[in-house]
Amino acid sequence: MNRRQMLIGTGAAAALGGGAAYLTLSGMGSSPDYAAGIAPLRRQLAEMPSARDLIRYATLAPNGHNAQPWLFRIGDKKIDILPDLSRRTPVVDPDDHHVFISLGAAAENLSLASAARGAPGAIQFEQGNEAAVVFDFEPGRAIPSIMFDAIAKRQSTRADFDGRMVIPADLNALAKAVSVPGVDLILLTDRNQVDQLRDLVVAGNSTQMADAAFVRELKSWLRFNPRQALRTGDGLYSVASGNPALPDWLGPIAFDWFSTAKAQNDAYARQIRSSAGIAVFVGAGETPADWVAVGQACQRFALQATALGLKHAFINQPVEVAQLRPELAALIGLRGRRPDIVMRFGYGPTLPWSPRRPVDAVIVI
């Protein structure tokens, strides 16, 4: 899930000078061009959508490093969602935990969109020669929902929130939205517990940033300017985290200069402090089927939050660093279980959308 900040100061951009700066920066593309390129991905779903249209909505789901590790196969009254293991992130996600959570989130989008357009269905996980999430559907009564309406508006907002608390009725609505069997949701709003969670995030981030392999993998998924993000259609678009656009060649250097563990830890601490609360999702077990269910649940939470005017962002370090999982499980009162997803939520700004690959790139025969 996309929760990594790139903390690059404007001093990196200032390192470019004169005419050379103009020639280099002019090749990065512009924010208006980027917005125009992204807009078709989030256009309203047709009243009578094709399977391709439904898949476009499915791909708006969150996923680790925005690697989009999914493939879709269209069948007779069904769509299979397959893991694309060529897009796995083996350092941060060695057991493909995040891959299958991403598939579950995409399946939830697919199910909500199909139901809203008169073809409700069921999601199931199949473990055969190939693992697949299968969505079977039949023509029927349209089932509109505020979660469906929120799909094209949802985004992971890696920014400071405004510190406002969420009223109890909305917290109840968030908890009620997570109606996936086998998945537990724990909401942390007590500031002492939130502070303990912050300490785990900081500890996890420090561990990850000290790992050269982790940093290499992270940097390979960073996109430093509009043209690069549109060209690849994937990765973490740095401008969406409030950073200045930088040339392809300068971005990785600037990351090394400015994105230190201390700078990131300070930002995470500030962002958690600005949040209304923390949501922790825990599946029934530690299998791909369990992780798919968690993906469905956390996407339902994110869509309900979006419908309520809330923003969210993933802070998964305490589940990605294995030695921190028991401390997190103890904090949320579920000793012996493996926490799966950690998400902060609150009221915050709307940022540029993350890119997505074209639908043709994710459909297989």
Residue pairs with C-beta under 8 A, 6 or more apart in sequence:
1 62
1 63
1 64
1 98
1 101
1 102
1 156
1 314
1 316
1 341
1 343
2 62
2 63
2 64
2 65
2 66
2 156
2 158
2 236
2 313
2 314
2 354
3 156
3 158
3 313
3 314
3 315
3 316
3 317
4 65
4 158
4 218
4 236
5 158
5 241
5 259
5 264
5 267
5 268
6 222
6 236
6 238
6 241
6 243
6 255
6 259
7 243
7 258
7 259
7 260
7 263
7 264
7 267
8 238
8 243
8 244
8 246
8 251
8 254
8 255
8 257
8 258
8 259
9 258
10 244
11 258
12 244
12 246
12 250
12 253
12 254
12 257
12 258
13 25
13 244
13 246
15 250
16 24
16 25
16 247
16 250
24 247
24 250
25 245
25 247
27 227
27 247
28 224
28 225
28 226
28 227
28 228
28 245
28 246
28 247
29 225
29 226
29 227
29 228
29 230
29 245
30 226
31 226
31 239
31 245
31 352
33 226
33 227
33 230
34 226
34 229
34 230
34 239
34 352
35 352
37 226
37 230
38 230
38 352
38 353
38 355
38 356
41 56
41 59
41 60
41 353
41 355
41 356
42 60
42 152
42 353
43 152
44 152
45 53
45 54
45 56
45 57
45 113
45 116
45 117
45 152
46 53
46 117
47 117
48 117
49 113
49 117
51 74
51 79
52 74
52 359
52 363
54 79
54 110
54 113
54 114
54 117
55 72
55 74
55 79
55 110
55 359
55 362
55 363
56 359
57 109
57 110
57 113
57 151
57 152
58 70
58 72
58 79
58 81
58 106
58 107
58 109
58 110
58 113
59 68
59 70
59 106
59 109
59 356
59 357
59 359
59 362
60 109
60 151
60 152
60 154
60 356
61 102
61 105
61 106
61 108
61 109
61 295
61 299
62 102
62 105
62 154
62 156
62 298
62 299
62 302
62 314
63 69
63 70
63 98
63 102
63 105
63 106
64 89
64 92
64 93
64 98
64 99
64 101
64 102
65 89
65 92
65 217
65 218
65 221
65 235
65 236
66 221
66 234
66 235
66 236
66 237
66 354
66 355
67 87
67 88
67 89
67 221
67 234
67 235
68 84
68 87
68 102
68 234
68 356
68 357
68 362
69 83
69 84
69 85
69 87
69 88
69 99
69 102
69 103
70 81
70 82
70 83
70 84
70 102
70 103
70 106
70 362
71 81
71 82
71 83
71 84
71 362
71 363
71 364
72 79
72 80
72 81
72 82
72 362
72 363
72 364
73 79
73 80
73 82
73 132
73 363
73 364
73 365
74 363
77 136
77 137
77 138
78 121
78 134
78 135
78 136
78 137
79 110
79 134
79 135
79 137
80 132
80 133
80 134
80 135
81 103
81 106
81 107
81 110
81 132
81 133
81 134
81 135
82 130
82 131
82 132
82 133
82 364
83 96
83 99
83 100
83 103
83 131
84 362
85 96
85 99
87 234
88 96
88 99
89 98
89 217
89 221
90 217
91 211
91 213
91 214
91 216
91 217
92 98
92 208
92 214
92 217
92 218
92 320
93 99
93 320
96 288
97 291
97 319
97 340
98 316
100 131
100 288
100 291
100 292
100 295
101 291
101 292
101 294
101 295
101 298
101 340
101 341
102 295
103 133
103 292
103 295
104 133
104 291
104 292
104 293
104 294
104 295
104 296
104 297
104 299
105 295
105 296
105 298
105 299
106 133
106 295
107 123
107 133
107 135
107 292
107 295
107 296
108 123
108 295
108 296
108 299
108 300
108 303
109 151
109 299
110 135
111 120
111 121
111 122
111 123
111 135
112 145
112 147
112 148
112 151
112 303
113 148
113 151
114 120
114 121
114 135
114 137
115 121
115 142
115 143
115 145
115 148
116 142
116 143
116 144
116 145
116 148
117 142
118 139
118 140
118 141
118 142
119 137
119 138
119 139
119 140
120 137
120 138
120 140
120 141
120 143
121 135
121 136
121 137
121 138
122 135
122 136
122 137
123 133
123 134
123 135
123 292
123 296
124 133
124 134
124 136
125 131
125 132
125 133
125 134
125 288
125 289
125 292
126 132
126 133
126 134
127 288
127 289
131 288
133 292
146 303
146 304
146 307
147 177
147 300
147 303
147 304
147 307
148 303
149 307
150 303
150 304
150 306
150 307
151 303
153 306
154 302
154 303
154 306
155 240
155 311
155 350
155 351
155 353
155 354
156 312
156 313
156 314
156 354
157 311
157 312
157 313
157 348
157 349
157 350
157 351
158 240
158 241
158 242
158 271
158 313
158 351
159 241
159 242
159 271
159 311
159 313
159 348
159 349
159 351
160 270
160 271
160 274
160 348
161 271
161 274
161 275
161 276
161 311
161 344
161 346
161 347
161 348
162 274
162 346
162 347
162 348
163 273
163 274
163 276
163 346
164 276
164 346
164 347
165 189
165 276
165 277
166 174
166 189
166 276
166 277
166 308
166 310
166 345
166 346
170 308
170 310
171 187
171 189
171 277
173 304
173 308
174 187
174 279
174 301
174 304
174 305
174 308
174 345
175 185
175 187
177 300
177 301
177 303
177 304
178 185
178 281
178 297
178 298
178 300
178 301
179 300
180 293
180 294
180 296
180 297
180 300
181 293
182 283
182 284
182 285
182 290
182 293
183 281
183 282
183 283
183 284
183 293
183 294
183 296
183 297
184 281
184 282
184 283
184 334
184 337
185 279
185 280
185 281
185 282
185 297
185 301
186 279
186 280
186 282
186 332
186 333
186 334
187 277
187 278
187 279
187 280
188 194
188 197
188 277
188 278
188 279
188 280
188 331
188 332
189 276
189 277
189 278
193 278
193 331
194 272
194 275
194 277
194 278
196 331
197 272
197 278
197 318
197 328
197 331
197 342
198 268
198 269
198 272
198 273
200 317
200 318
200 324
200 327
200 328
200 331
201 268
201 272
201 315
201 317
201 318
201 342
202 265
202 268
202 269
203 317
203 318
203 321
203 324
204 317
204 318
204 320
204 321
204 324
205 261
205 264
205 265
205 268
205 317
206 261
206 265
207 317
207 321
207 324
208 214
208 215
208 317
208 320
208 321
209 215
209 260
209 261
209 264
210 261
219 252
219 255
221 234
221 235
221 236
222 235
222 236
222 238
222 251
222 252
222 255
223 229
223 232
223 234
223 235
223 236
223 237
223 238
223 355
224 238
224 245
224 246
224 247
224 248
224 250
224 251
224 252
224 254
225 238
225 239
225 245
225 246
225 247
225 248
225 251
226 239
226 245
228 248
228 251
229 235
229 237
229 239
229 355
230 355
232 355
233 355
233 356
233 357
233 358
233 361
234 355
234 356
234 357
235 355
236 354
237 352
237 354
237 355
238 245
238 246
238 251
239 245
239 352
240 351
240 352
240 353
240 354
241 351
242 351
246 254
268 315
271 313
271 315
271 344
272 278
272 315
272 344
274 346
274 348
275 344
275 345
275 346
276 310
276 345
276 346
276 347
277 344
277 345
277 346
278 315
278 342
278 343
278 344
278 345
279 298
279 301
279 312
279 341
279 342
279 343
279 344
279 345
280 328
280 332
280 339
280 341
280 342
280 343
281 294
281 297
281 298
281 301
281 339
281 340
281 341
281 342
281 343
282 294
282 329
282 332
282 334
282 337
282 338
282 339
282 340
283 290
283 291
283 293
283 294
283 338
283 340
284 290
284 293
286 338
291 340
294 340
294 341
298 340
298 341
298 343
301 312
301 343
302 312
302 343
305 311
305 312
305 345
306 312
309 347
310 345
310 346
310 347
311 345
311 346
311 347
311 348
311 349
311 350
312 343
312 344
312 345
313 343
313 344
314 341
314 342
314 343
315 342
315 343
315 344
316 341
316 342
317 324
317 342
318 324
318 325
318 327
318 328
318 339
318 342
319 325
319 328
319 338
319 339
319 340
319 341
319 342
325 338
325 339
326 335
328 339
328 342
329 335
329 336
329 337
329 338
329 339
332 339
